[in-house]
């Protein structure tokens, strides 16, 4: 098998995919802040993951895997030296000093680039002819950071696994709450797509040693032909994650979905209808009942809601993106409009404080 070199921008959520790729024998470098890099290089990235049929969590340390993992700052790595670059930071972070310049280097390198952000990078949406890329620029914190990318070298991978950093642990620890799969669309080129298919195969075949027993770990990489498959996340975000945001407080994803299941289903089905109107096959989408069942285990507010509660002046705006695209298609939904308004209100308040 070929051993690939993979650069992941973002070590929080990115360490989950990175650890799975290192377990499959590939070499991974993580771009992160100095305290994170020091811990990962000294003690490894630690992933705690539930495994069906086993009690408690299985702990995986990146230092004990077949592939190598290292970490460093934005000036530590040259994107030209890698086979694949993964974008694993929140969308607003890409305009920050250092990160912005590195993103520019990634674009200039023309290396295959896979995003695992909830907010699809603008060049990816240019691959969907039914979306007017100019009309959605205002949905991005700073759309200009994406302008140098060739859409052909960008793909999107839906970050369906749910994970968080336990507040009582060091920043090199990530705990998986919902061990679902990463679902990537193919690249335009067959050669770049082959890299993803090789990684998919190797992750699938990998096993982890627990006390002398080789076990299969959940969270796989699945590669799909359709550019619409990763957009299945939109319905989940609009009916769950962003509806955690209330006027004066935040609620868990479980409550956002299950406190009024009919309302959640209505939002979900409406977003699926929008995706189908853009060209998606209904089979590309996840059935609502499957999502609602998964949401039962999501007992904390979404990362977007937590960021707002902590005073963030910018967050990923998939809610606004979906609203804007829908309006261009003559579609509108009161519940989504109310959600966008609530998020706008929190951001305005946070910016005034900042």
KELODREN-289995 format. One record per residue (C-alpha): residue in one letter; x, y, z; residue number from 1. Coordinates in pm, 1 decimal. Layout:
<rs>
R   rest         c1         c2         c3    nr
R      A          X          Y          Z   NUM
...
</rs>
This chain:
<rs>
R   rest         c1         c2         c3    nr
R      X        0.0        0.0        0.0     1
R      X      108.9      356.7      -62.6     2
R      X      185.8      561.8      248.3     3
R      X       39.2      910.4      215.3     4
R      X      149.2     1233.6      381.3     5
R      X     -150.9     1428.3      509.9     6
R      X     -157.1     1781.8      649.2     7
R      X     -450.9     1865.3      877.5     8
R      X     -519.1     2230.0      962.8     9
R      X     -678.1     2211.5     1307.7    10
R      X     -591.6     1965.6     1584.3    11
R      X     -908.0     1967.2     1792.3    12
R      X    -1160.2     1786.5     1572.4    13
R      X     -885.2     1717.5     1317.5    14
R      X     -705.6     1485.2     1559.3    15
R      X     -994.6     1235.7     1527.4    16
R      X     -953.2     1191.8     1151.6    17
R      X     -574.3     1219.9     1189.4    18
R      X     -561.5      938.0     1444.6    19
R      X     -776.3      713.6     1223.3    20
R      X     -540.6      778.9      929.3    21
R      X     -230.2      715.4     1143.0    22
R      X     -388.2      390.3     1267.7    23
R      X     -423.7      298.0      898.3    24
R      X      -48.7      351.6      852.2    25
R      X      -36.0      703.4      700.5    26
R      X      173.6      996.7      821.7    27
R      X      -13.6     1299.2      956.4    28
R      X       96.6     1649.5     1053.8    29
R      X     -142.3     1867.8     1254.4    30
R      X     -141.2     2248.3     1243.3    31
R      X     -237.4     2394.5     1581.2    32
R      X     -150.4     2637.9     1858.9    33
R      X      189.3     2602.2     2038.3    34
R      X       48.3     2455.7     2366.4    35
R      X     -143.0     2190.0     2167.5    36
R      X      158.3     2110.2     1949.0    37
R      X      384.3     2069.9     2253.8    38
R      X      140.6     1827.4     2419.5    39
R      X       75.1     1624.9     2101.9    40
R      X      447.4     1596.0     2023.6    41
R      X      529.3     1508.1     2385.4    42
R      X      236.5     1290.4     2492.5    43
R      X       51.8     1209.1     2168.0    44
R      X     -299.4     1294.7     2055.9    45
R      X     -542.5     1095.8     2271.8    46
R      X     -880.9      984.4     2136.2    47
R      X    -1138.8      817.8     2361.0    48
R      X    -1400.7      633.7     2162.8    49
R      X    -1701.5      411.8     2243.1    50
R      X    -1689.0       69.9     2075.9    51
R      X    -2000.8     -142.2     2036.5    52
R      X    -2000.6     -440.1     2272.5    53
R      X    -1728.6     -301.0     2501.7    54
R      X    -1777.9     -123.4     2833.1    55
R      X    -1642.3      228.3     2878.2    56
R      X    -1424.0      402.8     2623.2    57
R      X    -1126.9      268.8     2426.5    58
R      X     -829.1      507.6     2450.5    59
R      X     -610.1      549.1     2142.8    60
R      X     -276.8      732.2     2168.5    61
R      X     -124.5      851.3     1839.6    62
R      X      227.2      759.6     1957.8    63
R      X      136.0      388.8     1950.7    64
R      X       11.4      375.7     1590.4    65
R      X      175.4      249.6     1268.4    66
R      X      168.7      596.0     1106.6    67
R      X      358.7      895.3     1244.6    68
R      X      181.1     1202.0     1383.2    69
R      X      345.9     1537.5     1456.8    70
R      X      213.4     1884.9     1530.5    71
R      X      332.2     2241.9     1478.7    72
R      X      232.8     2598.6     1401.4    73
R      X      130.3     2754.1     1070.1    74
R      X      491.4     2814.1      961.7    75
R      X      609.1     2460.3     1045.6    76
R      X      480.7     2285.0      732.1    77
R      X      486.9     2340.9      354.8    78
R      X      161.6     2223.9      188.0    79
R      X      356.1     2134.6     -128.8    80
R      X      511.0     1839.5       57.4    81
R      X      178.5     1660.7      113.5    82
R      X      -53.3     1434.5      -84.0    83
R      X     -368.9     1570.5       79.2    84
R      X     -457.1     1873.7      291.2    85
R      X     -752.2     1857.7      534.0    86
R      X     -929.8     2170.9      660.4    87
R      X    -1045.7     2100.7     1016.3    88
R      X    -1075.7     2445.6     1175.0    89
R      X    -1396.8     2645.8     1215.6    90
R      X    -1458.8     2868.1      911.8    91
R      X    -1396.6     3204.5     1090.2    92
R      X    -1045.7     3090.7     1190.0    93
R      X     -917.0     3091.4      831.6    94
R      X     -889.2     3470.3      822.3    95
R      X     -669.5     3489.1     1135.0    96
R      X     -300.8     3588.1     1097.3    97
R      X      -77.3     3294.9     1006.9    98
R      X     -369.6     3067.3      920.3    99
R      X     -473.5     3297.3      635.5   100
R      X     -125.5     3288.6      480.1   101
R      X     -106.8     2910.9      515.5   102
R      X     -447.6     2869.9      350.0   103
R      X     -316.6     3082.4       64.0   104
R      X      -16.6     2848.0       32.2   105
R      X     -255.1     2550.3       22.6   106
R      X     -453.0     2714.8     -259.9   107
R      X     -135.6     2794.1     -457.2   108
R      X       -3.8     2437.7     -411.1   109
R      X     -308.7     2299.2     -599.3   110
R      X     -285.9     1993.5     -371.4   111
R      X     -614.8     1802.5     -320.7   112
R      X     -789.9     1966.8      -27.6   113
R      X    -1070.0     1806.3      176.3   114
R      X    -1273.3     2016.6      418.5   115
R      X    -1428.9     1865.9      730.9   116
R      X    -1586.5     2196.5      833.7   117
R      X    -1962.5     2220.6      880.8   118
R      X    -1950.5     2533.6      660.9   119
R      X    -1866.1     2420.4      305.8   120
R      X    -1574.6     2621.1      161.6   121
R      X    -1691.7     2859.4     -108.6   122
R      X    -1490.1     2686.5     -388.4   123
R      X    -1666.1     2357.8     -310.8   124
R      X    -2007.7     2513.7     -363.1   125
R      X    -1883.1     2639.7     -701.1   126
R      X    -1885.2     2272.9     -805.7   127
R      X    -2266.8     2279.7     -778.2   128
R      X    -2401.5     2467.3    -1083.0   129
R      X    -2741.8     2531.4     -919.2   130
R      X    -2580.6     2748.6     -647.1   131
R      X    -2491.8     3111.4     -723.7   132
R      X    -2152.4     3140.0     -551.0   133
R      X    -2151.5     3521.7     -572.1   134
R      X    -2488.2     3549.1     -392.7   135
R      X    -2364.1     3357.9      -84.9   136
R      X    -2035.6     3542.7      -21.4   137
R      X    -2189.2     3740.1      268.0   138
R      X    -2253.0     3414.6      456.0   139
R      X    -1875.7     3378.3      511.2   140
R      X    -1673.1     3559.1      776.0   141
R      X    -1436.2     3666.7      499.1   142
R      X    -1512.5     3514.0      159.4   143
R      X    -1193.6     3651.6        1.7   144
R      X     -973.2     3391.3      176.7   145
R      X    -1123.6     3127.2      -57.9   146
R      X    -1075.8     3315.3     -384.1   147
R      X     -742.5     3158.8     -487.0   148
R      X     -874.2     2800.6     -473.0   149
R      X     -948.6     2599.2     -784.0   150
R      X    -1286.2     2427.7     -717.3   151
R      X    -1147.0     2116.1     -890.3   152
R      X     -895.7     2069.1     -607.0   153
R      X    -1152.3     2109.7     -324.9   154
R      X    -1391.8     1855.6     -179.8   155
R      X    -1617.1     1838.6      125.7   156
R      X    -1640.9     1565.6      386.2   157
R      X    -1939.7     1574.1      619.9   158
R      X    -1809.5     1575.1      979.7   159
R      X    -2084.8     1351.9     1117.8   160
R      X    -1893.4     1203.7     1415.9   161
R      X    -1962.2     1411.1     1729.1   162
R      X    -1663.7     1475.9     1954.4   163
R      X    -1562.2     1719.5     2227.3   164
R      X    -1267.8     1809.5     2443.9   165
R      X    -1345.4     1712.7     2804.6   166
R      X    -1297.1     2036.3     3004.4   167
R      X    -1118.9     1852.8     3286.8   168
R      X     -853.5     1705.3     3051.9   169
R      X     -550.7     1843.5     2868.1   170
R      X     -605.0     1992.7     2520.4   171
R      X     -455.8     1688.4     2344.8   172
R      X     -754.8     1475.8     2454.9   173
R      X    -1066.5     1435.4     2238.3   174
R      X    -1367.8     1227.3     2338.2   175
R      X    -1603.3     1085.7     2076.3   176
R      X    -1968.3     1101.6     2170.8   177
R      X    -2128.6      975.3     1848.3   178
R      X    -1895.8      747.4     1646.1   179
R      X    -2051.3      784.0     1299.4   180
R      X    -1857.7      809.6      970.3   181
R      X    -1688.1     1087.7      777.8   182
R      X    -1867.7     1106.8      440.7   183
R      X    -1667.0     1265.9      160.2   184
R      X    -1763.6     1360.6     -192.3   185
R      X    -1515.8     1269.4     -464.9   186
R      X    -1281.2     1522.8     -624.9   187
R      X    -1331.4     1621.8     -985.7   188
R      X    -1016.6     1430.7    -1083.8   189
R      X     -990.8     1053.0    -1066.7   190
R      X     -630.7     1070.1     -941.6   191
R      X     -719.6     1284.7     -637.3   192
R      X    -1028.5     1072.3     -570.2   193
R      X     -806.9      760.7     -571.7   194
R      X     -617.3      900.7     -271.3   195
R      X     -948.2      918.2      -80.4   196
R      X    -1043.8      566.0     -189.7   197
R      X     -704.3      431.2      -74.8   198
R      X     -750.3      601.2      262.9   199
R      X    -1106.4      465.5      286.9   200
R      X     -979.3      110.2      223.6   201
R      X     -690.2      139.1      470.6   202
R      X     -904.2      289.0      750.4   203
R      X    -1156.1        9.2      693.5   204
R      X     -888.0     -259.4      718.3   205
R      X     -710.0     -113.1     1023.2   206
R      X     -733.9     -277.1     1365.4   207
R      X     -631.7     -150.9     1710.7   208
R      X     -459.2     -363.2     1972.8   209
R      X     -638.7     -369.9     2309.9   210
R      X     -468.7     -604.3     2554.4   211
R      X     -350.7     -836.8     2277.4   212
R      X     -687.1     -837.7     2099.0   213
R      X     -709.0     -668.7     1756.7   214
R      X    -1036.5     -477.2     1745.3   215
R      X    -1214.4     -272.9     1479.8   216
R      X    -1270.0       89.4     1578.3   217
R      X    -1573.0      287.0     1457.4   218
R      X    -1554.7      615.9     1261.4   219
R      X    -1468.3      525.2      902.4   220
R      X    -1405.5      737.6      594.0   221
R      X    -1665.9      681.0      322.5   222
R      X    -1615.8      821.9      -28.1   223
R      X    -1918.0      903.3     -245.8   224
R      X    -1959.2      992.9     -613.1   225
R      X    -2224.6     1259.4     -545.5   226
R      X    -2124.1     1616.7     -451.8   227
R      X    -2451.3     1635.6     -255.7   228
R      X    -2382.6     1361.7        3.1   229
R      X    -2197.8     1594.4      248.1   230
R      X    -2488.1     1844.1      225.7   231
R      X    -2702.0     1591.8      418.3   232
R      X    -2548.3     1759.9      725.7   233
R      X    -2741.8     2081.0      650.6   234
R      X    -3074.4     1933.6      761.4   235
R      X    -2915.8     1813.6     1087.0   236
R      X    -2754.2     2150.2     1157.3   237
R      X    -3071.7     2349.7     1086.8   238
R      X    -3309.4     2125.3     1282.0   239
R      X    -3068.2     2052.9     1569.9   240
R      X    -2740.1     2242.3     1612.8   241
R      X    -2856.1     2597.2     1539.3   242
R      X    -3188.3     2547.0     1718.2   243
R      X    -2988.5     2502.0     2040.1   244
R      X    -2966.6     2883.0     2032.5   245
R      X    -3245.2     3042.2     2238.3   246
R      X    -3309.8     3408.2     2316.2   247
R      X    -3130.3     3410.6     2652.7   248
R      X    -2966.1     3068.6     2685.5   249
R      X    -2855.9     2752.1     2504.6   250
R      X    -3014.9     2408.0     2513.2   251
R      X    -2871.8     2062.0     2431.1   252
R      X    -2908.9     1923.6     2075.9   253
R      X    -3133.9     1649.1     2216.3   254
R      X    -3379.5     1910.6     2348.4   255
R      X    -3360.8     2118.2     2029.0   256
R      X    -3470.3     1811.0     1830.1   257
R      X    -3699.5     1627.8     2073.3   258
R      X    -3880.5     1904.7     2263.9   259
R      X    -4101.9     1945.8     1953.4   260
R      X    -4033.5     1653.8     1721.4   261
R      X    -4292.4     1763.7     1462.0   262
R      X    -4132.3     2108.3     1429.7   263
R      X    -3786.7     1949.2     1400.4   264
R      X    -3911.1     1709.1     1132.8   265
R      X    -4066.2     1999.9      940.3   266
R      X    -3734.6     2190.4      936.7   267
R      X    -3541.0     1876.9      845.3   268
R      X    -3773.2     1779.8      559.2   269
R      X    -3770.5     2136.7      425.8   270
R      X    -3389.4     2144.6      409.8   271
R      X    -3387.1     1801.7      239.3   272
R      X    -3638.3     1941.2      -13.9   273
R      X    -3401.2     2234.3      -77.0   274
R      X    -3107.2     1997.0     -137.3   275
R      X    -3318.2     1791.4     -379.2   276
R      X    -3413.5     2112.7     -563.4   277
R      X    -3038.9     2182.2     -604.6   278
R      X    -2990.3     1844.2     -773.3   279
R      X    -2942.3     1596.1     -489.1   280
R      X    -3091.1     1248.5     -507.6   281
R      X    -3316.9     1190.3     -202.2   282
R      X    -3100.2      881.0     -133.5   283
R      X    -2803.1     1114.8      -67.2   284
R      X    -2986.4     1241.3      242.6   285
R      X    -3013.7     1080.5      589.1   286
R      X    -3370.4      986.6      699.6   287
R      X    -3503.2     1210.7      978.1   288
R      X    -3579.9      921.1     1214.0   289
R      X    -3219.9      800.2     1196.7   290
R      X    -3095.7     1150.1     1282.8   291
R      X    -3353.1     1198.9     1560.8   292
R      X    -3244.8      869.1     1716.3   293
R      X    -2877.9      976.0     1707.5   294
R      X    -2971.3     1313.1     1863.5   295
R      X    -3093.0     1132.7     2178.3   296
R      X    -2727.4     1089.9     2278.7   297
R      X    -2633.1     1455.7     2217.3   298
R      X    -2676.1     1592.6     2567.8   299
R      X    -2489.3     1923.3     2534.5   300
R      X    -2544.5     2232.7     2319.4   301
R      X    -2378.4     2233.7     1975.1   302
R      X    -2030.9     2382.8     1926.8   303
R      X    -2189.0     2685.2     1752.2   304
R      X    -2420.6     2747.8     2050.7   305
R      X    -2136.3     2703.3     2300.3   306
R      X    -1920.6     2947.4     2104.2   307
R      X    -2197.9     3209.4     2108.3   308
R      X    -2249.9     3158.2     2482.6   309
R      X    -1874.7     3207.2     2534.0   310
R      X    -1882.4     3542.4     2353.4   311
R      X    -1758.7     3448.6     2003.5   312
R      X    -1790.3     3743.5     1763.0   313
R      X    -1803.6     3506.1     1461.4   314
R      X    -1922.4     3147.7     1409.5   315
R      X    -1989.1     2925.6     1106.7   316
R      X    -2318.8     3040.5      953.5   317
R      X    -2466.9     2734.6      783.3   318
R      X    -2807.0     2861.5      902.3   319
R      X    -2763.9     3182.0      701.5   320
R      X    -2613.6     2992.3      405.3   321
R      X    -2916.5     2761.4      381.4   322
R      X    -3155.1     3057.1      421.0   323
R      X    -2977.9     3253.0      143.4   324
R      X    -2966.7     2961.7     -102.8   325
R      X    -3332.5     2881.5      -28.3   326
R      X    -3439.9     3241.1      -97.4   327
R      X    -3267.5     3227.8     -436.0   328
R      X    -3489.5     2925.5     -512.8   329
R      X    -3807.0     3097.4     -390.1   330
R      X    -3818.0     2891.4      -67.8   331
R      X    -3868.9     3029.4      285.2   332
R      X    -3931.9     2879.8      630.4   333
R      X    -4039.5     3081.5      937.5   334
R      X    -3857.8     2855.6     1187.9   335
R      X    -3527.2     2893.3     1002.6   336
R      X    -3574.9     3271.4      974.4   337
R      X    -3629.1     3286.4     1352.0   338
R      X    -3313.8     3081.4     1412.3   339
R      X    -3105.5     3310.0     1188.8   340
R      X    -3246.6     3611.0     1375.3   341
R      X    -3155.4     3460.6     1714.1   342
R      X    -2798.9     3383.9     1601.4   343
R      X    -2767.7     3736.3     1454.7   344
R      X    -2879.9     3878.5     1791.4   345
R      X    -2618.6     3684.7     1989.4   346
R      X    -2342.7     3782.9     1746.9   347
R      X    -2440.9     4150.4     1762.2   348
R      X    -2435.7     4137.1     2143.2   349
R      X    -2098.0     3955.6     2147.0   350
R      X    -1941.0     4204.3     1902.8   351
R      X    -2057.6     4499.0     2111.8   352
R      X    -1896.7     4341.6     2420.3   353
R      X    -1575.7     4267.1     2228.0   354
</rs>
